[in-house]
Amino acid sequence: MSKSPKPAGLQTHHLCLGYDGRDVIADLSLELPVGKVSAILGPNGCGKSTLLHALARLERPRAGRVLLEGDDIHATDTRALARRLAILPQAPLAPPGISVGDLVRRGRAPWRGVLQRFSQADAAACAAALEAVDMTALRDRDLDALSGGQRQRAWIALTLAQTAPFLLLDEPTTWLDLPHQIEILRLLQRLNRTQGVSVVSVLHDLNLAARFCDHLVLFGPHGLVATGTPRAVLSEDNLRTAFGLDARVVACPVSGAPMVCPI
């Protein structure tokens, strides 16, 4: 008996994205795998966030397609897509004075009709999301009263309440100090390992990406440079092509992951 084919993750087929009359990403075909923690890397202006927005159907491509497990996302019902894919933008906004618990409840919108009451299943999903990010004790606190790291965990809980198998995050560690960056990336890695959530993030720190991610996508000024494991992608030649950076790549003495040391 033949084995069933491995399910496809998020794929782009000959994708073209741009604005103001110019292409930012041209003829891009790649796959972000199921069940992995992936990061999109590259210099400023190379199209990282533009690509993430296209993967989340927040931006319509000029040409090409984005597929989620084989389905064209632009041919998928909006509510059905939100049950399969959640996104956390770079600077999410919430009403003033909203509590953590009320914020997380909003993650259940794709599963409820306009007039449908909050169900036991909704409450259980929110409770599980808060527990997963260690925010249960803060559910009644105002979001604005939290630290930066706590606020980011609350927003991640909102996306987890959607119970979508794919989670996209646009620069989730921006504006956080190093301990909180590590806290968020460790949290995303734990969610992947324990709950099977497929995570795709736009990141800037190459060494943190190498340590906490399974799969990297590296862009340069002229498009895709490399995709694959951190060890395969973060080579000295690839760093020179992507960033114009002369560096040595050595093994991290703590994790053994590749570590970039600029010259």
C-alpha positions as CSV (number, residue, x, y, z in Angstrom):
1,M,0.0,0.0,0.0
2,S,1.4,3.4,-1.0
3,K,1.9,6.1,1.6
4,S,-0.4,9.1,1.6
5,P,1.3,12.2,0.3
6,K,2.7,14.6,2.9
7,P,0.2,17.6,3.2
8,A,1.4,20.7,1.6
9,G,1.9,23.8,3.7
10,L,1.7,27.4,2.5
11,Q,2.9,27.6,-1.0
12,T,3.5,30.4,-3.5
13,H,3.4,29.7,-7.3
14,H,5.1,32.3,-9.5
15,L,4.0,35.0,-7.1
16,C,4.5,38.7,-8.0
17,L,3.9,41.4,-5.5
18,G,4.4,45.2,-5.7
19,Y,3.2,48.7,-5.3
20,D,3.8,52.2,-6.8
21,G,4.4,50.6,-10.2
22,R,7.3,48.3,-9.2
23,D,7.7,44.7,-8.2
24,V,8.9,44.0,-4.7
25,I,8.7,40.2,-5.2
26,A,8.8,38.6,-8.7
27,D,8.0,35.1,-9.8
28,L,8.4,33.5,-6.3
29,S,7.7,29.8,-5.9
30,L,8.3,28.4,-2.5
31,E,6.8,26.2,0.3
32,L,6.6,26.9,4.0
33,P,6.2,23.5,5.5
34,V,3.6,22.0,7.8
35,G,4.5,21.5,11.4
36,K,7.6,23.6,11.5
37,V,8.7,27.0,12.8
38,S,9.7,29.1,9.8
39,A,11.2,32.5,9.6
40,I,11.4,35.0,6.7
41,L,14.7,36.9,6.8
42,G,16.4,39.6,4.7
43,P,17.4,43.3,4.6
44,N,15.0,46.2,4.9
45,G,12.9,46.7,1.8
46,C,13.3,43.2,0.4
47,G,9.6,42.4,0.7
48,K,9.4,40.2,3.9
49,S,6.3,41.8,5.3
50,T,4.8,42.2,1.9
51,L,5.1,38.5,1.4
52,L,3.6,37.7,4.8
53,H,0.6,39.9,4.0
54,A,0.1,38.1,0.7
55,L,0.3,34.7,2.6
56,A,-2.5,36.0,4.9
57,R,-4.6,37.4,2.0
58,L,-4.0,40.9,3.2
59,E,-2.5,41.8,-0.2
60,R,-3.6,40.7,-3.6
61,P,-0.8,39.5,-5.9
62,R,-0.2,41.1,-9.3
63,A,0.3,37.6,-10.6
64,G,0.6,34.0,-9.3
65,R,-1.2,32.2,-6.5
66,V,-0.9,31.5,-2.8
67,L,-2.1,28.0,-1.8
68,L,-2.9,26.7,1.7
69,E,-2.8,22.9,1.8
70,G,-3.5,22.9,-1.9
71,D,-6.4,25.5,-1.8
72,D,-6.1,28.9,-3.4
73,I,-6.6,31.4,-0.5
74,H,-8.3,33.9,-2.8
75,A,-10.9,31.3,-3.7
76,T,-11.5,30.3,-0.1
77,D,-14.4,31.7,2.0
78,T,-13.1,34.4,4.4
79,R,-14.5,32.7,7.6
80,A,-13.2,29.3,6.5
81,L,-9.7,30.8,5.8
82,A,-9.7,32.4,9.3
83,R,-10.3,29.0,10.8
84,R,-7.2,27.6,9.1
85,L,-4.8,30.6,9.2
86,A,-4.3,33.3,11.8
87,I,-2.1,36.4,11.5
88,L,-0.6,38.8,14.1
89,P,0.4,42.1,12.4
90,Q,3.4,44.1,13.5
91,A,1.4,46.8,15.4
92,P,-2.0,45.4,16.3
93,L,-4.6,47.8,17.7
94,A,-7.1,47.2,20.5
95,P,-9.8,49.5,22.0
96,P,-8.6,51.4,25.1
97,G,-9.4,49.7,28.4
98,I,-9.9,46.2,26.9
99,S,-9.0,43.3,29.2
100,V,-6.8,40.4,28.2
101,G,-9.8,38.0,28.4
102,D,-12.0,40.2,26.2
103,L,-9.2,40.5,23.7
104,V,-8.7,36.8,23.5
105,R,-12.5,36.2,23.1
106,R,-12.2,38.1,19.8
107,G,-10.2,35.2,18.4
108,R,-13.4,33.1,18.3
109,A,-15.1,35.4,15.7
110,P,-14.4,33.0,12.8
111,W,-16.3,30.2,14.6
112,R,-19.4,32.2,15.5
113,G,-22.3,33.7,13.6
114,V,-23.2,37.3,14.0
115,L,-25.9,36.7,16.6
116,Q,-24.5,33.4,18.0
117,R,-23.9,33.3,21.7
118,F,-20.5,32.5,23.2
119,S,-20.5,28.8,23.7
120,Q,-18.8,26.4,26.0
121,A,-16.5,25.4,23.1
122,D,-15.5,29.1,22.7
123,A,-14.8,29.5,26.4
124,A,-12.7,26.3,26.4
125,A,-10.7,27.5,23.4
126,C,-10.0,30.9,25.1
127,A,-9.0,29.2,28.4
128,A,-6.7,26.9,26.6
129,A,-5.1,29.8,24.6
130,L,-4.5,31.8,27.8
131,E,-3.0,28.8,29.5
132,A,-0.7,28.1,26.6
133,V,0.9,31.6,26.9
134,D,0.8,31.6,30.7
135,M,-1.7,34.5,30.9
136,T,-4.6,32.9,32.8
137,A,-3.8,34.9,36.0
138,L,-3.9,38.1,34.0
139,R,-7.1,37.6,32.1
140,D,-8.9,40.4,33.9
141,R,-6.0,42.9,33.6
142,D,-6.2,45.8,31.1
143,L,-4.1,45.1,28.1
144,D,-2.6,48.6,28.3
145,A,-1.3,47.9,31.9
146,L,0.9,45.0,30.8
147,S,4.6,44.9,29.9
148,G,5.6,44.7,26.2
149,G,6.3,41.0,26.5
150,Q,3.0,40.3,28.3
151,R,1.0,42.3,25.7
152,Q,2.6,40.3,22.9
153,R,1.7,37.0,24.7
154,A,-1.9,38.3,25.0
155,W,-2.0,39.0,21.3
156,I,-0.6,35.5,20.5
157,A,-3.3,34.1,22.8
158,L,-5.9,35.8,20.6
159,T,-4.5,34.1,17.5
160,L,-4.4,30.7,19.4
161,A,-8.1,31.1,20.3
162,Q,-8.8,30.9,16.6
163,T,-7.5,27.3,16.8
164,A,-6.0,27.8,13.3
165,P,-3.2,25.3,12.4
166,F,-1.2,28.1,10.7
167,L,0.0,31.1,12.6
168,L,1.7,34.1,10.8
169,L,3.5,36.8,12.7
170,D,4.9,40.1,11.3
171,E,8.0,40.9,13.4
172,P,6.7,39.6,16.7
173,T,9.9,40.6,18.6
174,T,10.1,44.2,17.4
175,W,10.4,46.8,20.2
176,L,11.1,44.0,22.8
177,D,14.3,43.8,24.8
178,L,16.4,40.7,24.4
179,P,15.0,38.6,27.3
180,H,11.4,39.3,26.0
181,Q,12.5,38.4,22.4
182,I,13.7,35.1,23.6
183,E,10.6,34.6,25.7
184,I,8.3,35.1,22.6
185,L,10.4,32.9,20.3
186,R,10.6,30.1,22.9
187,L,6.8,30.4,23.4
188,L,6.3,30.0,19.6
189,Q,8.6,27.0,19.5
190,R,6.8,25.4,22.4
191,L,3.4,25.9,20.7
192,N,4.8,24.2,17.7
193,R,6.2,21.3,19.6
194,T,3.3,20.7,21.9
195,Q,0.3,21.7,19.8
196,G,1.6,21.2,16.2
197,V,0.9,24.8,15.2
198,S,2.8,25.7,12.0
199,V,4.5,29.1,12.7
200,V,5.8,31.6,10.1
201,S,7.4,34.8,11.4
202,V,9.2,37.8,9.8
203,L,12.3,38.2,11.9
204,H,15.4,40.4,11.8
205,D,17.8,38.7,14.3
206,L,19.6,36.0,12.3
207,N,21.0,34.3,15.4
208,L,17.7,34.0,17.2
209,A,16.1,32.8,14.0
210,A,18.8,30.1,13.7
211,R,18.3,29.0,17.3
212,F,14.5,28.9,17.4
213,C,13.4,28.1,13.8
214,D,13.5,24.9,11.8
215,H,13.1,26.4,8.4
216,L,14.4,29.7,7.0
217,V,13.6,31.8,3.9
218,L,16.3,34.3,3.1
219,F,15.8,37.2,0.7
220,G,18.2,39.7,-0.7
221,P,17.8,42.9,-2.7
222,H,17.2,40.9,-5.8
223,G,14.9,38.2,-4.6
224,L,15.1,34.8,-2.9
225,V,18.6,33.8,-1.9
226,A,18.0,30.5,-0.1
227,T,15.5,28.4,1.7
228,G,15.9,25.4,4.0
229,T,17.4,24.5,7.4
230,P,19.3,27.2,9.3
231,R,22.6,25.4,8.6
232,A,21.9,25.3,4.9
233,V,20.7,28.9,4.6
234,L,23.0,30.9,6.9
235,S,26.2,30.3,4.9
236,E,28.9,33.0,4.5
237,D,28.2,33.2,0.8
238,N,24.4,33.6,1.3
239,L,24.9,36.4,3.9
240,R,27.2,38.2,1.5
241,T,24.5,37.9,-1.3
242,A,21.6,38.9,0.9
243,F,23.1,41.7,3.1
244,G,26.5,42.5,1.5
245,L,27.8,41.3,4.9
246,D,31.2,39.7,5.5
247,A,30.8,37.3,8.4
248,R,32.0,34.1,9.8
249,V,29.4,31.4,10.6
250,V,30.3,29.2,13.6
251,A,28.4,26.8,15.9
252,C,26.7,28.5,18.8
253,P,28.4,27.3,22.0
254,V,25.0,27.0,23.8
255,S,22.6,25.5,21.2
256,G,24.9,24.3,18.4
257,A,22.9,26.3,15.8
258,P,24.7,28.4,13.3
259,M,25.8,31.8,14.7
260,V,26.6,34.7,12.5
261,C,29.7,36.8,13.6
262,P,30.1,39.9,11.4
263,I,33.6,40.9,10.5
